[in-house]
């Protein structure tokens, strides 16, 4: 039996990109566990770059709940480009990749080091950053294509 989902025109189906992102999530959680086990990297109890370390877990859960509400509102607009779907998916996968370890260890294990700026990060952080870039790029591109007005949520 084959399951299909009908959507609006231009909506991408769950395909290779989303499967790849889901596998990236599993790989990132595995790598966080592995590098934590061997002691390589740092435990980030903060939100981003270690900021607000006292609010880490609670703030991350609140942000993720707000994001779920925001993505639900975005899904109600059938005219959004497929790039927005990709951006939302990247943000969701990256958010889960950071939320799961935060719930387990009260922080996120960062195992990739960027020596030029001197900070640690993980694969989920990369997904979040790419998602934000794609989202902003899509919004700028859509404003160039048609007159853009201020949108309120």
Phi and psi restraints in degrees (value plus and minus 20) as a CYANA .aco file:
   2 UNK   PHI    -130.4   -90.4
   2 UNK   PSI     109.0   149.0
   3 UNK   PHI    -115.5   -75.5
   3 UNK   PSI     111.1   151.1
   4 UNK   PHI    -146.2  -106.2
   4 UNK   PSI     135.1   175.1
   5 UNK   PHI    -147.2  -107.2
   5 UNK   PSI     104.5   144.5
   6 UNK   PHI    -106.8   -66.8
   6 UNK   PSI     116.6   156.6
   7 UNK   PHI    -156.6  -116.6
   7 UNK   PSI    -186.7  -146.7
   8 UNK   PHI    -104.5   -64.5
   8 UNK   PSI     141.7   181.7
   9 UNK   PHI     -78.7   -38.7
   9 UNK   PSI     115.6   155.6
  10 UNK   PHI      68.9   108.9
  10 UNK   PSI     -24.6    15.4
  11 UNK   PHI     -97.1   -57.1
  11 UNK   PSI     105.6   145.6
  12 UNK   PHI     -93.4   -53.4
  12 UNK   PSI     124.5   164.5
  13 UNK   PHI    -103.2   -63.2
  13 UNK   PSI     148.1   188.1
  14 UNK   PHI     -88.1   -48.1
  14 UNK   PSI      83.9   123.9
  15 UNK   PHI    -148.9  -108.9
  15 UNK   PSI    -172.9  -132.9
  16 UNK   PHI     -80.3   -40.3
  16 UNK   PSI     -64.3   -24.3
  17 UNK   PHI     -80.1   -40.1
  17 UNK   PSI     -63.6   -23.6
  18 UNK   PHI     -91.7   -51.7
  18 UNK   PSI     -54.2   -14.2
  19 UNK   PHI     -84.5   -44.5
  19 UNK   PSI     -61.9   -21.9
  20 UNK   PHI     -82.8   -42.8
  20 UNK   PSI     -60.3   -20.3
  21 UNK   PHI     -87.2   -47.2
  21 UNK   PSI     -58.3   -18.3
  22 UNK   PHI     -85.5   -45.5
  22 UNK   PSI     -61.6   -21.6
  23 UNK   PHI     -84.3   -44.3
  23 UNK   PSI     -56.2   -16.2
  24 UNK   PHI     -82.0   -42.0
  24 UNK   PSI     -58.2   -18.2
  25 UNK   PHI     -80.8   -40.8
  25 UNK   PSI     -68.1   -28.1
  26 UNK   PHI     -83.0   -43.0
  26 UNK   PSI     -63.0   -23.0
  27 UNK   PHI     -83.3   -43.3
  27 UNK   PSI     -62.2   -22.2
  28 UNK   PHI     -83.9   -43.9
  28 UNK   PSI     -63.6   -23.6
  29 UNK   PHI     -84.4   -44.4
  29 UNK   PSI     -58.8   -18.8
  30 UNK   PHI     -81.8   -41.8
  30 UNK   PSI     -67.6   -27.6
  31 UNK   PHI     -84.1   -44.1
  31 UNK   PSI     -58.4   -18.4
  32 UNK   PHI     -81.1   -41.1
  32 UNK   PSI     -62.2   -22.2
  33 UNK   PHI     -85.9   -45.9
  33 UNK   PSI     -64.5   -24.5
  34 UNK   PHI     -82.9   -42.9
  34 UNK   PSI     -72.9   -32.9
  35 UNK   PHI     -88.0   -48.0
  35 UNK   PSI     -50.0   -10.0
  36 UNK   PHI     -85.8   -45.8
  36 UNK   PSI     -60.2   -20.2
  37 UNK   PHI     -83.4   -43.4
  37 UNK   PSI     -56.3   -16.3
  38 UNK   PHI    -113.4   -73.4
  38 UNK   PSI     -22.7    17.3
  39 UNK   PHI      60.8   100.8
  39 UNK   PSI       1.1    41.1
  40 UNK   PHI    -121.0   -81.0
  40 UNK   PSI     100.0   140.0
  41 UNK   PHI      97.7   137.7
  41 UNK   PSI    -187.5  -147.5
  42 UNK   PHI    -155.8  -115.8
  42 UNK   PSI     130.4   170.4
  43 UNK   PHI    -109.0   -69.0
  43 UNK   PSI      97.3   137.3
  44 UNK   PHI    -118.1   -78.1
  44 UNK   PSI      86.5   126.5
  45 UNK   PHI    -112.0   -72.0
  45 UNK   PSI     -20.8    19.2
  46 UNK   PHI    -113.3   -73.3
  46 UNK   PSI    -191.1  -151.1
  47 UNK   PHI    -105.6   -65.6
  47 UNK   PSI     -85.3   -45.3
  48 UNK   PHI    -156.4  -116.4
  48 UNK   PSI     108.3   148.3
  49 UNK   PHI      37.6    77.6
  49 UNK   PSI       7.0    47.0
  50 UNK   PHI      60.8   100.8
  50 UNK   PSI     -16.7    23.3
  51 UNK   PHI     -89.3   -49.3
  51 UNK   PSI     130.4   170.4
  52 UNK   PHI      35.7    75.7
  52 UNK   PSI      27.6    67.6
  53 UNK   PHI     -83.2   -43.2
  53 UNK   PSI     -45.2    -5.2
  54 UNK   PHI     -92.8   -52.8
  54 UNK   PSI     -43.0    -3.0
  55 UNK   PHI    -122.8   -82.8
  55 UNK   PSI     -16.2    23.8
  56 UNK   PHI     -62.8   -22.8
  56 UNK   PSI     -84.9   -44.9
  57 UNK   PHI     -87.3   -47.3
  57 UNK   PSI     -68.2   -28.2
  58 UNK   PHI     -86.5   -46.5
  58 UNK   PSI     -61.5   -21.5
  59 UNK   PHI     -86.4   -46.4
  59 UNK   PSI     -59.8   -19.8
  60 UNK   PHI     -83.2   -43.2
  60 UNK   PSI     -61.3   -21.3
  61 UNK   PHI     -85.0   -45.0
  61 UNK   PSI     -63.5   -23.5
  62 UNK   PHI     -82.7   -42.7
  62 UNK   PSI     -64.0   -24.0
  63 UNK   PHI     -82.7   -42.7
  63 UNK   PSI     -61.4   -21.4
  64 UNK   PHI     -86.5   -46.5
  64 UNK   PSI     -58.5   -18.5
  65 UNK   PHI     -84.9   -44.9
  65 UNK   PSI     -60.2   -20.2
  66 UNK   PHI     -83.4   -43.4
  66 UNK   PSI     -60.2   -20.2
  67 UNK   PHI     -82.9   -42.9
  67 UNK   PSI     -61.5   -21.5
  68 UNK   PHI     -81.2   -41.2
  68 UNK   PSI     -62.8   -22.8
  69 UNK   PHI     -83.1   -43.1
  69 UNK   PSI     -64.5   -24.5
  70 UNK   PHI     -81.7   -41.7
  70 UNK   PSI     -64.6   -24.6
  71 UNK   PHI     -87.8   -47.8
  71 UNK   PSI     -50.3   -10.3
  72 UNK   PHI     -85.9   -45.9
  72 UNK   PSI     -59.8   -19.8
  73 UNK   PHI     -86.3   -46.3
  73 UNK   PSI     -58.3   -18.3
  74 UNK   PHI     -85.6   -45.6
  74 UNK   PSI     -54.7   -14.7
  75 UNK   PHI     -91.8   -51.8
  75 UNK   PSI     -31.9     8.1
  76 UNK   PHI    -102.1   -62.1
  76 UNK   PSI     -27.8    12.2
  77 UNK   PHI    -123.0   -83.0
  77 UNK   PSI      87.7   127.7
  78 UNK   PHI     -94.9   -54.9
  78 UNK   PSI     -23.5    16.5
  79 UNK   PHI    -119.5   -79.5
  79 UNK   PSI     -14.9    25.1
  80 UNK   PHI     -92.3   -52.3
  80 UNK   PSI     124.2   164.2
  81 UNK   PHI     -90.0   -50.0
  81 UNK   PSI     139.9   179.9
  82 UNK   PHI     -82.1   -42.1
  82 UNK   PSI     -46.8    -6.8
  83 UNK   PHI     -81.5   -41.5
  83 UNK   PSI     -53.9   -13.9
  84 UNK   PHI     -86.6   -46.6
  84 UNK   PSI     -61.2   -21.2
  85 UNK   PHI     -78.5   -38.5
  85 UNK   PSI     -64.5   -24.5
  86 UNK   PHI     -82.5   -42.5
  86 UNK   PSI     -64.6   -24.6
  87 UNK   PHI     -81.9   -41.9
  87 UNK   PSI     -64.7   -24.7
  88 UNK   PHI     -83.7   -43.7
  88 UNK   PSI     -61.1   -21.1
  89 UNK   PHI     -83.3   -43.3
  89 UNK   PSI     -63.7   -23.7
  90 UNK   PHI     -81.8   -41.8
  90 UNK   PSI     -63.4   -23.4
  91 UNK   PHI     -83.5   -43.5
  91 UNK   PSI     -60.9   -20.9
  92 UNK   PHI     -86.3   -46.3
  92 UNK   PSI     -66.5   -26.5
  93 UNK   PHI     -85.4   -45.4
  93 UNK   PSI     -64.6   -24.6
  94 UNK   PHI     -83.3   -43.3
  94 UNK   PSI     -57.9   -17.9
  95 UNK   PHI     -84.4   -44.4
  95 UNK   PSI     -63.6   -23.6
  96 UNK   PHI     -85.6   -45.6
  96 UNK   PSI     -59.0   -19.0
  97 UNK   PHI     -81.7   -41.7
  97 UNK   PSI     -47.0    -7.0
  98 UNK   PHI    -115.4   -75.4
  98 UNK   PSI     -46.4    -6.4
  99 UNK   PHI     -93.5   -53.5
  99 UNK   PSI     -62.2   -22.2
 100 UNK   PHI     -80.1   -40.1
 100 UNK   PSI     -72.4   -32.4
 101 UNK   PHI     -83.3   -43.3
 101 UNK   PSI     -52.7   -12.7
 102 UNK   PHI     -83.1   -43.1
 102 UNK   PSI     -57.8   -17.8
 103 UNK   PHI     -92.1   -52.1
 103 UNK   PSI     -51.0   -11.0
 104 UNK   PHI    -102.1   -62.1
 104 UNK   PSI     -68.5   -28.5
 105 UNK   PHI    -128.1   -88.1
 105 UNK   PSI     -16.9    23.1
 106 UNK   PHI      41.9    81.9
 106 UNK   PSI       6.3    46.3
 107 UNK   PHI    -199.3  -159.3
 107 UNK   PSI     153.0   193.0
 108 UNK   PHI    -129.0   -89.0
 108 UNK   PSI     114.6   154.6
 109 UNK   PHI    -107.4   -67.4
 109 UNK   PSI      95.7   135.7
 110 UNK   PHI    -117.0   -77.0
 110 UNK   PSI     104.5   144.5
 111 UNK   PHI    -144.0  -104.0
 111 UNK   PSI     -22.2    17.8
 112 UNK   PHI    -126.3   -86.3
 112 UNK   PSI     113.7   153.7
 113 UNK   PHI    -134.6   -94.6
 113 UNK   PSI     111.8   151.8
 114 UNK   PHI    -129.1   -89.1
 114 UNK   PSI      76.8   116.8
 115 UNK   PHI     -87.0   -47.0
 115 UNK   PSI     -46.6    -6.6
 116 UNK   PHI     -82.1   -42.1
 116 UNK   PSI     -64.0   -24.0
 117 UNK   PHI    -120.8   -80.8
 117 UNK   PSI     -30.5     9.5
 118 UNK   PHI      52.7    92.7
 118 UNK   PSI      17.8    57.8
 119 UNK   PHI    -151.0  -111.0
 119 UNK   PSI     137.1   177.1
 120 UNK   PHI    -121.8   -81.8
 120 UNK   PSI     131.4   171.4
 121 UNK   PHI    -176.0  -136.0
 121 UNK   PSI     159.0   199.0
 122 UNK   PHI    -155.7  -115.7
 122 UNK   PSI     160.0   200.0
 123 UNK   PHI     -84.1   -44.1
 123 UNK   PSI     -55.7   -15.7
 124 UNK   PHI     -83.6   -43.6
 124 UNK   PSI     -56.0   -16.0
 125 UNK   PHI     -82.3   -42.3
 125 UNK   PSI     -58.0   -18.0
 126 UNK   PHI     -84.3   -44.3
 126 UNK   PSI     -63.8   -23.8
 127 UNK   PHI     -80.6   -40.6
 127 UNK   PSI     -62.3   -22.3
 128 UNK   PHI     -83.5   -43.5
 128 UNK   PSI     -66.4   -26.4
 129 UNK   PHI     -82.4   -42.4
 129 UNK   PSI     -63.4   -23.4
 130 UNK   PHI     -84.9   -44.9
 130 UNK   PSI     -59.8   -19.8
 131 UNK   PHI     -81.8   -41.8
 131 UNK   PSI     -62.2   -22.2
 132 UNK   PHI     -84.9   -44.9
 132 UNK   PSI     -63.0   -23.0
 133 UNK   PHI     -82.5   -42.5
 133 UNK   PSI     -65.9   -25.9
 134 UNK   PHI     -83.6   -43.6
 134 UNK   PSI     -61.4   -21.4
 135 UNK   PHI     -82.2   -42.2
 135 UNK   PSI     -69.0   -29.0
 136 UNK   PHI     -83.6   -43.6
 136 UNK   PSI     -61.0   -21.0
 137 UNK   PHI     -82.1   -42.1
 137 UNK   PSI     -61.6   -21.6
 138 UNK   PHI     -85.1   -45.1
 138 UNK   PSI     -61.3   -21.3
 139 UNK   PHI     -85.2   -45.2
 139 UNK   PSI     -61.7   -21.7
 140 UNK   PHI     -85.2   -45.2
 140 UNK   PSI     -62.7   -22.7
 141 UNK   PHI     -84.2   -44.2
 141 UNK   PSI     -58.8   -18.8
 142 UNK   PHI     -91.4   -51.4
 142 UNK   PSI     -51.3   -11.3
 143 UNK   PHI     -90.5   -50.5
 143 UNK   PSI     -51.6   -11.6
 144 UNK   PHI     -93.1   -53.1
 144 UNK   PSI     -51.5   -11.5
 145 UNK   PHI     -95.2   -55.2
 145 UNK   PSI     -50.9   -10.9
 146 UNK   PHI    -166.0  -126.0
 146 UNK   PSI     139.1   179.1
 147 UNK   PHI     -78.1   -38.1
 147 UNK   PSI     114.6   154.6
 148 UNK   PHI    -124.6   -84.6
 148 UNK   PSI     111.8   151.8
 149 UNK   PHI    -136.3   -96.3
 149 UNK   PSI     139.1   179.1
 150 UNK   PHI     -86.0   -46.0
 150 UNK   PSI     109.8   149.8
 151 UNK   PHI    -127.4   -87.4
 151 UNK   PSI     115.5   155.5
 152 UNK   PHI    -131.2   -91.2
 152 UNK   PSI     123.2   163.2
